[in-house]
Amino acid sequence: MLREFVSDNEIKTLNVAGPRASKEPEVGGFVKEVLGLAWPV
């Protein structure tokens, strides 16, 4: 779904925003996991 949205809308730069890591320490790992599922390496 995310990959399709990015492709359909010809997005070249995906800006990811959310809470500060100091307030939500797990946010970085969560974002990496979600993006890794959309674009496996």
QUIWO-V694102 format. One record per helix or strand. SS is the DSSP state (helix for helix, strand for strand). FROM is the first residue (numbers start at 1). LEN is the number of residues. If there is no record, write none. Layout:
ss: {SS	SS}
from: {FROM	FROM}
len: {LEN	LEN}
//
This chain:
ss: {helix	helix}
from: {2	27}
len: {7	12}
//
